[in-house]
Amino acid sequence: MNMLEVKGLVKRFGGLTATDHLDLDVREGEIHAIIGPNGAGKTTLMNQLSGELPPDEGAIVLNGVNVVKETVHRRARMGIARSYQITSIFLEFTALQNVMLAVQGASGASMSFWRPVMKDRQLAEPALQLLQEVGLAADAKTLASALAHGARRQLEIAMALALHPKVLLLDEPMAGMSHQESAGVVTLLRQLRGSYSIVLVEHDMDAVFALADRITVVVYGKQIACGTADEIRLNPEVRAAYLGDQMESI
């Protein structure tokens, strides 16, 4: 079953076609990676999926419903979450308090940052479960400002998961991480596979090939290939257009 379908998506900036009649499908529970060279249109595509950027043509279908005209917030309510867009991390709050606020926001309740929220067990219990899910339960009482870069990304993912998304959009979640931090995020995303449909844009090819059920390769806004890791490794058009000798070490 396809949880997300992109049909004939087009985005132009003057004379530049950043998304060129792109088709994409994301199956329920899979990790679907989108790769391509710099300037391929990957971030533009993610911005259209999340609702930040309206396409000029095409459809974005979430679980059978065309959401192309919906706002970022409406799409989030309907099930498309993008980790760093759900809310900013409040550095002066603990990891638990940050997720509690995300849980409150997802419930539709009015936002408040003071005592009633921080002592509300109806918020604390699901927030603790989310921290457990992303591997941060031991850091529940740690200030976000004291978390390492990788742990902050895990916290962002926990906050996104508070929305109970059908599709989770992750744009370079391992950027700026150490090897050890990247390995931690790879482990986390493996654990999330099956529970969420994940669209992953990532330059770390080791991570992509370790994680992705399927990979779509985008060049100049067009899909040039889609398949499993092995199919993409062996695709001569992909090698010529993008991967080249990178593939020899993967």
Secondary structure, DSSP 8 states (H G I E B T S, - for coil): -EEEEEEEEEEEETTEEEEEEEEEEEETT-EEEEE--TTSSHHHHHHHHHTSS--SEEEEEETTEE-TT--HHHHHHHTEEEHHHH----TTSBHHHHHHHHHHHHHT-----SHHHHT-HHHHHHHHHHHHHTT-GGGTTSBGGGS-HHHHHHHHHHHHHTT--SEEEEESTTTT--HHHHHHHHHHHHHHBTTBEEEEE-S-HHHHHHH-SEEEEEETTEEEEEE-HHHHHH-HHHIIIIIGGGGGG-
